[in-house]
């Protein structure tokens, strides 16, 4: 009976899958939490800052192997991809926990690099499974899907940090244990419900539900922010905070339940309609099909921007590399700040940097969730190219680095907010942009090639730039490591990263100009569907 049907292929089942996808993203940002326990690794292993930064690079290099997840996304079902990521994360972070907790002696440096790499790679499987599946399931609302899912990735650092602080008094070893166990358990839940389906929903209904998801996500972010700014808290208050947070994270379950009961008696008609495909450009997609048929007679034709590209067809376009380089400038510099926030805070005289880690996480969330919905709104309203929002974020990020370089009182707070927001915008906007430029057929692999910018940016801006410049200013400590105190430690780093963002701004403007015609077609297609009552 329709009343009880919550299979993944049903409309309610699709929304339940999206809820579990939100949960996976809420715990899959563990790759951004390195600052919370990097100090313990540095002291246990007697590392220099360059050596510690290279450990963080090893963590980010794990994302380079996300190409495997991209290839698998077109060949393996979503549950299998989730299982691979969760098991790999359990091993990678599990070994790190054994070291940080003192249960085993610190492993040789190269072995620690391998296990950090495994931890970083585990998230590529989770993110690929979630993003590819959900964007294909909700093709009409790619911006909100990307914004919500990437938003929860941004919040996951604060979720992990604040829950650990509330329940375990900010103990680094327990924190790493949570990074190992919690994603594994959540992915086991998502395995049951998250999969690609052909069910098509009403665009207005989807927009309404995504509005509810946005509201819950904002409530979670504000709740986390309130907890951070009112610290410190007593034990009882902290436990109550943790319980309410878990209730908030579970509250989106009401949406698939509402969808289930609201469709009683009407599912038969909607199921028949759901078998019809949903092209992005409406009639334009039909034209592309006719061209493809004609190409069989005339010879192989290179696809136009907006049509499905194979990976080789995509990487041969100018637009792909313009997007790739601009993405590198934004996420590479932002990731360098996240990886080095612990040392940046200490250099400026802050004994506890967890506040800055959570602040960047929460502000990154607002950047992700707002840019996803706002960019979608302006496409539907005026055909505004999505890359323009990336360009705006690059300019603001430049300002954030200049503020940090000045090292005035409060500069680190202001800079953390600006860089966090802009880093979030960069991630949330690039995800649907790539799908709109190169199609969804091979999107999993195209997405994972784009996020090669994470390990590459980490190596260039964190491993080389920040590591070398910090060590050149630092003094040796008795334990064999080194330390630097003062605004001079990172000033030149911030200046170079500001220049990189200006370069990225130029590439984003170029891409916006080159894709104006594409977004005009998307706008016309959406207007046509709206006027026809679809």
C-alpha positions in Angstrom: 0.0 0.0 0.0 1.2 3.6 -0.8 0.6 4.6 2.8 3.4 2.5 4.1 5.8 2.7 1.2 9.1 4.3 2.2 11.2 2.4 -0.3 14.1 4.5 -1.8 12.3 4.5 -5.2 9.3 6.4 -3.7 9.1 10.2 -3.4 9.1 9.9 0.4 12.0 7.4 0.2 13.9 9.9 -1.9 13.5 12.5 0.7 14.5 10.1 3.4 17.6 9.4 1.4 18.3 13.1 1.3 18.0 13.3 5.1 20.6 10.5 5.5 22.8 12.4 3.0 22.6 15.5 5.2 23.7 13.3 8.2 26.6 11.9 6.2 27.7 15.5 5.3 27.3 16.6 8.9 30.0 14.2 9.9 32.2 14.1 6.7 34.0 17.3 7.3 36.4 15.6 9.6 39.2 16.5 7.1 38.9 20.1 8.3 39.4 19.3 12.0 43.1 18.8 11.9 43.8 21.9 13.9 42.0 20.4 16.9 44.6 17.7 17.5 47.6 18.8 15.4 49.2 20.2 18.5 49.2 16.8 20.2 50.8 15.2 17.1 53.4 17.9 17.0 54.5 17.4 20.6 54.3 13.6 20.5 56.3 13.3 17.4 58.6 16.4 18.0 57.8 17.9 14.6 58.8 21.2 13.1 56.1 23.3 11.7 57.0 22.3 8.1 56.8 18.6 9.1 53.4 19.2 10.7 52.2 21.1 7.7 53.3 18.2 5.5 51.2 15.8 7.6 48.2 18.0 6.9 49.2 17.9 3.2 49.2 14.1 3.4 45.7 14.3 4.8 44.6 16.5 1.8 46.6 14.4 -0.7 44.0 11.7 0.2 41.6 13.7 -1.8 43.7 13.2 -4.9 42.8 9.6 -4.8 39.2 10.7 -5.0 39.5 9.9 -8.7 38.9 6.3 -7.7 35.6 7.4 -6.1 34.7 9.3 -9.2 35.3 6.3 -11.5 33.4 4.1 -9.1 30.4 6.4 -9.0 29.5 5.4 -12.5 30.0 1.7 -11.9 29.1 0.9 -8.3 25.8 1.6 -6.4 25.7 4.3 -3.8 25.7 2.0 -0.8 28.9 0.3 -1.8 30.7 3.7 -2.3 29.5 4.7 1.2 30.8 1.5 2.8 34.2 1.9 1.2 34.6 5.4 2.5 33.3 4.6 6.0 35.6 1.6 6.5 38.7 3.5 5.2 37.9 6.3 7.6 37.6 3.9 10.5 41.1 2.6 9.8 42.7 5.9 9.0 41.4 7.8 12.0 41.5 4.7 14.2 45.3 4.5 13.9 45.6 8.2 14.6 43.6 7.7 17.8 45.9 4.9 18.9 48.8 7.3 18.6 47.2 10.4 20.1 45.8 8.4 23.0 49.2 6.9 23.8 48.0 3.3 23.3 50.8 2.8 20.8 54.1 4.6 20.3 54.1 7.2 17.5 54.6 5.5 14.2 57.4 6.4 11.7 56.6 9.7 9.9 55.9 8.1 6.5 53.4 5.6 8.1 51.5 8.5 9.8 51.3 10.2 6.4 49.7 7.0 5.0 47.0 6.9 7.7 46.3 10.6 7.4 46.0 10.1 3.7 43.5 7.3 4.3 41.4 9.5 6.6 41.4 12.3 4.0 40.5 9.9 1.1 37.6 8.4 3.1 35.6 11.6 2.8 35.9 11.7 -1.0 33.9 8.4 -1.2 31.3 9.8 1.2 31.0 13.2 -0.6 31.0 11.6 -4.1 28.2 9.2 -3.1 26.1 11.9 -1.6 26.6 14.8 -4.0 26.3 12.8 -7.3 23.3 10.9 -6.1 21.4 13.9 -4.7 22.1 16.2 -7.6 20.9 13.5 -10.0 17.8 13.0 -7.8 17.0 16.7 -7.6 18.1 18.1 -11.0 15.7 21.1 -10.8 17.3 22.4 -7.6 21.0 21.8 -8.0 22.0 25.0 -6.2 20.0 24.3 -3.0 21.1 20.7 -3.0 24.8 21.8 -3.2 24.3 24.6 -0.6 22.6 22.4 2.0 24.9 19.4 1.6 28.1 21.4 1.5 26.7 23.6 4.3 26.5 20.7 6.6 30.1 19.7 5.7 31.1 23.2 6.8 29.2 22.7 10.1 30.7 19.3 10.8 33.9 20.8 12.2 31.8 22.8 14.7 29.6 19.8 15.4 32.5 17.5 16.2 34.4 20.2 18.1 31.4 21.4 20.2 30.1 17.9 21.0 33.5 16.8 22.1 34.0 19.9 24.2 30.5 19.4 25.7 30.9 15.7 26.5 34.6 15.0 26.9 36.1 18.4 28.0 37.9 18.9 24.6 40.2 15.8 25.0 42.2 15.4 21.7 42.3 11.6 21.9 38.5 11.3 22.4 38.0 13.8 19.6 40.0 11.6 17.1 38.1 8.5 18.3 34.8 10.3 17.4 36.3 11.0 13.9 36.8 7.3 13.5 33.6 5.8 14.8 30.8 8.4 14.2 31.1 8.6 10.4 31.2 4.8 10.1 28.0 4.4 12.1 26.2 7.2 10.2 27.2 5.8 6.8 25.8 2.4 7.8 22.4 4.2 8.2 22.7 6.0 4.9 23.5 2.7 3.1 19.9 1.6 3.7 18.1 4.6 2.2 20.4 6.7 -0.1 20.4 5.6 -3.8 19.8 7.1 -7.2 16.1 7.0 -8.2 14.1 8.1 -11.3 11.2 9.7 -9.3 10.6 13.3 -10.3 9.0 15.8 -8.0 7.1 19.0 -8.4 9.6 21.9 -8.6 7.6 24.1 -6.2 7.2 21.3 -3.7 10.9 20.6 -3.8 11.6 24.3 -3.2 9.3 24.3 -0.2 11.0 21.3 1.3 14.5 22.6 0.6 13.4 25.8 2.4 12.6 23.7 5.5 16.0 22.0 5.2 17.6 25.5 5.0 15.7 26.6 8.1 16.8 23.6 10.2 20.4 24.1 9.0 20.4 27.7 10.0 18.9 26.8 13.4 21.8 24.3 13.9 24.4 26.9 12.9 23.0 29.6 15.2 22.7 27.1 18.0 26.4 26.1 17.6 27.5 29.8 17.4 25.5 30.7 20.6 27.3 27.8 22.4 30.7 29.0 21.2 30.3 32.7 22.1 28.9 32.0 25.6 31.7 29.6 26.6 32.8 28.3 29.1 29.8 26.2 30.3 29.2 23.8 33.2 28.9 20.1 32.8 25.1 19.8 33.0 24.6 22.7 30.6 27.0 21.1 28.1 25.2 17.7 28.2 21.8 19.5 27.7 23.4 21.3 24.7 24.5 18.0 23.2 21.1 16.4 23.5 19.3 19.4 21.9 21.9 19.4 19.1 21.2 15.8 18.3 17.4 16.5 18.3 18.0 19.3 15.8 20.0 17.1 13.5 17.3 14.4 13.6 14.4 16.9 13.0 14.6 16.7 9.2 13.1 13.2 9.4 9.7 15.0 9.7 10.0 16.0 6.0 9.9 12.5 4.4 7.2 11.5 6.9 5.1 14.5 5.8 5.8 13.7 2.2 4.6 10.1 2.7 1.3 10.9 4.2 0.6 14.0 2.0 0.8 11.8 -1.1 -1.7 9.1 0.0 -4.1 8.6 -2.9 -2.0 10.6 -5.4 1.1 8.5 -5.8 -0.2 6.5 -8.8 -0.4 9.6 -11.0 2.9 11.0 -9.9 4.7 7.7 -10.3 3.6 7.6 -14.0 4.9 11.1 -14.5 8.1 10.3 -12.7 9.3 8.0 -15.5 9.8 11.0 -17.8 13.4 12.2 -17.9 14.3 15.7 -16.7 16.8 17.6 -18.9 18.4 20.7 -17.5 17.7 22.9 -20.6 14.3 21.6 -21.5 13.8 21.9 -25.3 17.5 22.7 -25.7 18.3 19.2 -24.5 16.1 17.9 -27.3 18.1 19.9 -29.8 21.2 18.3 -28.3 19.8 14.9 -28.8 19.0 15.6 -32.5 22.6 16.9 -32.9 23.9 13.7 -31.3 21.9 11.6 -33.7 23.1 13.7 -36.7 26.7 13.2 -35.5 26.5 9.5 -36.1 26.2 10.3 -39.8 28.5 13.3 -40.0 31.2 12.0 -37.6 32.0 12.5 -33.9 30.9 16.0 -32.6 32.5 17.8 -29.7 29.7 18.5 -27.2 28.7 22.1 -26.4 28.9 23.6 -22.9 25.8 22.5 -21.1 25.7 19.0 -22.7 27.1 15.8 -21.2 30.9 15.7 -21.6 33.1 12.7 -21.1 36.1 13.3 -18.9 38.4 13.7 -21.9 36.0 16.1 -23.6 35.7 18.2 -20.4 39.4 18.6 -19.8 40.0 19.7 -23.4 37.9 22.8 -22.9 39.2 26.2 -21.8 36.2 26.5 -19.4 37.3 23.5 -17.4 40.8 24.9 -16.7 39.5 28.4 -16.0 37.2 26.8 -13.4 40.0 24.6 -12.1 42.5 27.5 -11.6 40.0 29.9 -10.0 38.9 27.1 -7.7 42.6 26.5 -6.7 43.1 30.1 -5.8 40.0 30.1 -3.5 40.0 26.7 -1.8 43.8 26.4 -1.7 44.3 29.5 0.3 41.3 28.9 2.5 42.5 25.4 3.3 45.9 26.8 4.3 44.2 28.9 6.9 42.2 26.0 8.3 45.2 23.7 8.5 47.3 26.4 10.2 44.7 28.0 12.4 46.2 26.4 15.5 49.6 27.9 14.9 48.2 31.2 13.7 46.2 31.7 16.9 49.2 30.8 19.1 51.4 33.2 17.1 49.0 36.0 17.9 48.8 35.1 21.6 45.6 33.0 21.8 46.1 29.9 24.0 42.8 28.3 22.9 42.1 28.3 19.1 39.0 26.1 19.2 36.9 29.2 19.0 38.5 30.2 15.6 38.1 26.6 14.3 34.4 26.6 15.1 33.9 30.2 13.9 35.4 29.4 10.4 33.3 26.2 10.3 30.0 28.0 11.1 30.8 31.0 8.8 31.7 28.5 6.0 28.3 27.0 6.5 26.5 30.3 6.0 28.6 30.9 2.9 27.7 27.5 1.5 24.0 27.4 2.2 23.3 31.0 1.2 25.3 31.0 -2.0 23.6 27.7 -3.1 20.1 29.1 -2.8 20.9 32.7 -3.8 22.8 31.7 -7.0 19.8 29.4 -7.9 17.4 32.3 -7.3 19.2 34.7 -9.6 19.5 32.1 -12.3 15.7 31.6 -12.2 15.1 35.4 -11.9 17.6 36.9 -14.4 19.9 34.1 -15.8 22.9 35.4 -13.7 26.0 33.2 -14.3 26.9 31.3 -11.2 30.7 32.1 -11.5 29.9 35.7 -10.7 29.3 34.6 -7.1 32.7 33.0 -7.0 34.3 36.2 -8.3 32.6 38.2 -5.4 33.9 35.6 -2.9 37.5 36.0 -4.2 37.4 39.8 -3.7 36.1 39.4 -0.1 38.6 36.7 0.6 41.4 39.1 -0.5 40.1 41.6 2.0 40.1 38.9 4.7 43.8 38.1 4.1 44.7 41.8 4.2 43.0 42.2 7.6 44.8 39.2 8.9 48.2 40.5 7.7 47.6 43.8 9.5 47.3 41.8 12.8 45.3 44.5 14.6 43.3 43.6 17.7 40.4 41.4 16.6 41.9 40.8 13.1 41.9 37.0 13.5 38.2 37.1 14.4 37.3 39.3 11.4 39.6 37.3 9.0 38.2 34.0 10.2 34.7 35.1 9.5 35.5 36.5 6.0 37.6 33.6 4.9 35.2 31.1 6.3 32.2 32.6 4.4 34.1 32.9 1.2 35.6 29.4 1.3 32.0 28.1 1.8 30.8 30.1 -1.2 33.6 28.8 -3.4 32.7 25.1 -2.6 28.9 25.4 -2.9 28.9 27.4 -6.1 31.5 25.3 -8.0 29.7 22.0 -7.5 26.5 22.9 -9.5 28.5 25.0 -11.9 30.5 22.0 -13.0 27.3 20.0 -13.5 25.7 22.8 -15.6 28.8 23.2 -17.8 29.7 19.5 -18.4 26.5 17.5 -17.6 25.7 14.8 -15.1 26.6 11.6 -17.1 30.2 11.6 -15.9 29.8 14.1 -13.1 31.3 12.0 -10.4 34.7 11.8 -12.1 34.6 15.5 -13.2 33.8 16.6 -9.6 36.7 14.6 -8.2 39.2 16.0 -10.8 38.1 19.5 -9.7 38.7 18.7 -6.0 42.3 17.7 -6.8 42.6 21.4 -6.0 42.3 20.5 -2.3 45.6 18.5 -2.1 47.3 20.7 -4.7 46.3 23.9 -2.8 47.2 22.4 0.5 50.7 21.5 -0.8 51.3 24.9 -2.4 49.8 27.2 0.2 50.0 25.2 3.4 52.9 22.7 2.9 55.3 25.0 1.0 54.3 28.6 1.5 53.1 28.6 5.2 55.5 25.9 6.3 58.7 27.4 4.9 57.8 31.0 5.9 56.8 30.0 9.4 60.0 27.9 10.0 62.1 30.8 8.6 60.8 33.0 11.5 60.6 30.3 14.2 63.1 29.4 17.0 64.0 25.9 18.1 62.3 24.4 21.3 63.8 22.0 23.8 61.8 19.1 22.5 63.1 19.3 19.0 60.3 21.2 17.4 60.0 25.0 16.8 57.7 27.9 17.5 57.1 31.5 16.4 55.3 34.2 18.3 54.2 37.5 16.8 52.3 38.9 13.8 55.4 38.6 11.5 55.1 34.7 11.6 52.3 34.7 8.9 52.2 38.2 7.5 53.9 37.4 4.2 51.8 34.2 3.9 48.6 36.3 4.0 50.0 38.8 1.4 50.8 36.1 -1.1 47.4 34.4 -0.6 45.7 37.8 -1.1 47.5 38.1 -4.5 46.4 34.6 -5.4 42.8 35.5 -4.8 43.1 38.5 -7.1 44.3 36.2 -9.8 41.3 33.9 -9.1 38.9 36.8 -9.4 40.1 37.5 -12.9 39.5 33.8 -13.9 36.0 33.9 -12.4 35.1 37.0 -14.3 36.4 35.4 -17.5 34.3 32.2 -16.9 31.2 34.3 -16.1 31.6 36.1 -19.5 32.1 32.8 -21.3 29.1 31.1 -19.8 26.6 34.0 -20.2 24.9 32.3 -23.1 24.5 29.0 -21.3 22.9 30.6 -18.3 20.6 32.6 -20.5 19.4 29.3 -22.0 18.9 27.8 -18.5 16.9 30.9 -17.5 14.7 30.6 -20.7 14.1 26.9 -20.0 13.0 27.5 -16.4 10.8 30.4 -17.5 9.2 28.1 -20.2 8.5 25.3 -17.7 7.0 27.9 -15.3 4.7 29.4 -17.9 3.6 25.9 -18.9 2.7 25.1 -15.3 5.4 22.4 -14.8 
